Amino acid sequence: MEAHERWSLVTNDPALTGWEYAQRMWIEEAFRDLKSQGWQVEEACLQAPDRMANLWIILVVAYTWMLFLGYARWRQGRISAPKRRPDGAYVRRWCLFREGWTAFLKASHPR
């Protein structure tokens, strides 16, 4: 994982390197993708814990598939139009999950 912008971290714990916060951000984004911006898991009204556990397994496999698809499209230079930052640099508009998800939807619903 690589941060493209500098961070300012204020803490009184000398053991923290900043990596912990970068990792937490990655985890938060993954949950966002699994919930509100991706699979809408909060809509599942499952009461049985074993069924919910099975759903999570399926969603994680599908999430990984979308990440790989997004990564493959990125490597091929076939991602959505990048956005331009104020400093003139171009960055990906969407996360790899969203790139993969969009490509999957387009492939499964051709015009």
N, C-alpha and C positions, 0 to 999 in steps of 0.2 A: 504494500500500500504506500502510495506516495502522495504527500500533500503538495498542492500546487501553489498555495499561498502560505505566507508566514503566519505563525500563531503567536499569541502572547499569553503565556500561562503564568498565573500568579498562585503560588502555593507555599505553605510553610513545611511541606514534607520534602526533604532533600532527596528522598529515594525515588520520587516521581521524575520521569524523563520527558513526559509529554506523549510518549507512545501510547500510554494507557488511555488518554483522551481520544487519540486518533482511532484506536481500536474500538472504543465505545461508540464513536460516531459511525463507524462502519456497521456495528451491530444494530444501532438505531435505524440506519437506513435500510438494513435488511428486513427488520421488523416492519418498517413502513411499506416496503415492497410486498411483503407477505400479507399485510393487512389492507390498509386503505388504498394504496396505489397499485395493487396487483390482484391478488387472489380473493380479496374481500372475506377473509377468514372470520371476521367478526359477525358475518351473516349466518354462519353455521350454527344451528340450534341443536347441537348434539348434547345429550344428557349423559351418555355413557363415556367414562374416561378412556376406555380402550378404543372406542370409535374415534374419539378426538385425537388420540395418539396416532391412530392409523391415518387420519386425515393429515396430521402434521408431517408424517413420513412422506406421503404422496406430494404434499405441497413443497417440501424441501427438495425432493427429486425434481419436480417440475421447475422450481426456482433455479436450481443448478443448471438445468437444461436451458432455460432462458438466458442465464449468465453466459453459458458457453456459446449460444447462438449470437448474443450481443457482442461477445468478444470476437467471434469469427467475422462478423460483419465489420467490426472496427478494424481488424487486421487487414481486411480486404478493401478498406476505405469506403465502405458502403453505408456509413452511419448517416443520421439526419444532419442537416446543415448545421455546422458548429456555430456557436454564438461568439461574438467578439467582445472581449473585455475592454474596459476603458484604457488599459495600457497598450491596446492593439493586438494582443495575443488572442488566438482562437482556442476555445475549449469545447469539449463535448457538451451538447445541449442536454442530453439525457444520460442517466446512468446506464450501465451495460444491461441491467435487467430490462429497463424500459425499451432499449434498442432491440433486444431479443424478443420481447413481448410484442412490440409493434411489427417486427418482421414476421413473427409467427401468425399474427392476426391477418396480415396482408396475404400471406401464403395460403392460409386456410379459407380466405374469402376473396378469391380472385375476381376481378371485375369482368 
